[in-house]
Amino acid sequence: MNETIKIRQIKKSDNPFISRVIKSTLEEYDVAIEGTAYMDPETDAMFGAYRDPSSVYFVALINNKVVGGAGIKQLKDGDPEICELQKMYILPEARNKKIGKSLILKCLDFAAAHGYRHCYLETFPKMESAIRLYRRNGFEKLEHALGNTCHYSCNVWMLKKLGGPGIEAAHTNSDQP
């Protein structure tokens, strides 16, 4: 069967579909818990959560069905030159089709074009394939969280330099101890 894969910015009508993608992926990995995107009020209203001009959320579609997504937003309570790769989730049937890489690249291009110098993300150790994908795209593990994402159950933190000062500078500019 021929599949048509498309990545575009989120529309309001995508809200229930991307919410289901996010929640079902967290259920799949047994991390549908407090302190994650599962309980985050933004998850059910993604279109509205990314209306600021310095943020964006992309959805991935296969044959017009929402199968994944990822977004960029300034890191909450962090250095204004650090953005966060947020709510990147892909349904099992859409994995291993280069959709994750395409979403990351679109998000990083947006981040660089909007003046961000670093991109931060949080995830879980169980999401091994996602961590491998992040590493292949230049993200390095950190020893502690940056900013205040309210996703305190995520305990893998990663950062990618987009330009400007090195990763060490991002660590020292953090509001975190």
N, C-alpha and C positions, 0 to 999 in steps of 0.2 A: 504494500500500500504506500502510495506517495504521501509524505507528510509535508505540510507547509508550516515552517517555523517562522515566527515573527516576534520581534521585541519592539515594544512601543511604550510610551508613557501611560501611566495609569489613567483610567477614566472612572468617574463616580460609579458607574454600573459594574465595575470590576470588584468593588468592595467585598461582597459576600463570597466571591470566588477565590480571591487571594487570601481572605481570612481563613477559608477552609483549607487552602494549600498549607498555610503556616501552621494551623492547629493540627492538621492530620500528620504533618511531618514531625512536629514535637511529640505527638502521641506515638508515632512509629518508633521514635528513639527513647520513649519512656521518660520524657522530660516536660510533660504537660503540667507544669508546677508553678507555684508562686515565684515571682522574681524572674520570669521569662516573658517572651512575647506572647505566650499563651494567655496570660492574664492582663497584658498591656491593653488599655482601652483603645489605643491607636490601631490595633490589629483589626478591629471591626470597622474602622473608618479611615482606611489608608489614603484614599484620595484627599481628604481634608488635611491629613497629617503632613502632606508634602506639598503644600501650596506656596510656601515661602520660596522666593526666587533662588535662594542658595541651597535648595533641596530638590530632590527628584526621586520618583519611584518608577521603575520600569517593570512591566509584566511581560512574561514570555508566554506565547500561545503556540499550540500545535493544533492545526486545523480549526482555528478560532476558539479553542478551549484554553482558558488560563491554566497553565501548568507550573508556573513559578514566578518569582519576582525578586527584586533587590532594589535597595534605595541608598541614597546619600543624603546626609543631613549633618549640619555642624554638631560637633560633639557637645552634648549638654554639660554645662559647668566646666568646660575644658578650654584649652587654648583655642582661640578663634581660627587659627590656621590648621586645625585638625578637624577633619570630618569623620563621620562614622559610616561604614558600610553596614546597613541595617536590614534586618528582616529578609535575608537571602535564603529562600527555601524553594525546593524543586520537588515535584511529585516523582515517585519512583519510575513511572513510565516515561518520564522526560529526561531521566539521568543518562549519562554517557552519550549525549548527543551534542556536546559542546555548548549547551545552553548556559551552564554555569559560567564558563569562561566568557561567553558573549556578554552576559549580565555584568560580570566584574569589569570587563573592559569598558562597557558603556558607562558604568558608574564612575570608574577611575578617570575616564576622559572628561566627564562632567565635572568631577572634583577638581581636576587640574585647570580646566577652563574657568572655574569660579574662584581660583586663587588659593585653594587649599594646598598646604605643603606636605601633609601627612594624612593617611587614611588608617583609621583604627577599626577594629572589629572585636566582637566577643562571640564565643561559641562554647561547645561542650566537648569533652574528650571523646565521647561516643561518636561524634560526627567526624570520624577519621577521614573519609573521602573528601569532605569539605575542607578539612585542615590541609590535606595534601594539595587540593586545588588552590587554596590561599597561598601556601608555600610556593607552588609553581608560578604564582603571579606576584611574587616578591614580598609577601608578608612574612614578618619574623615574629616569633613568640616573645612576649613580655613577661616579666615577673609579677606584675600587678596591674590592676585595672586603671584606666584613665577616665577622667570626667565623672559624671554621675548619670549613668544610663538607666538606673533603677532595675536593671536586669542582674541583680546580685547573685542569682543562681548560676549564671554563666561563669565558668572558671578557667577558660582559655582565652587569653587576650593576645592580640596580634596587631602589628603596626607596619605600614609600608610608607617609605619616603617617596613623596611625589616631586620634591624639589626643595631647594633651600637648605637649612641646617640639617644635620644628621639626626638619626633616631635618638641619640643621647640628648640632644636639645629638647626633643619632644618630651622625654622623661622628666627633665628638670623643669620644664614649663608647666607640667601637670599640677593641678590643684590637689592631687592625691598625695598622701605622705609617702 
